[in-house]
């Protein structure tokens, strides 16, 4: 597995997810669901966006 050392914003990557580096991580429903997050640009990884869409379908959008 390739280690990515830099986030898109230029900061040091502390979390690698699907070949991309992120300067932060986001936990959803505990530490078993970790996703990438850029703290500078405040952008979530595409995987996290898909995860929230699935939860919205399951719970009818009542999670927010």
WOSULQUI-V373755 format. One line per field, one symbol per residue. burial: I if it has 16 or more other ideal C-beta (glycine too) atoms within 10 Angstrom, else O. A space follows every 50 residues. Layout:
burial: ???
This chain:
burial: OOOIOOIOOOOOIOIIIOOIIIIIIIOOOOOOOIIIIIOOOOIIIOOIOO IOOOIOOOOOOOOO
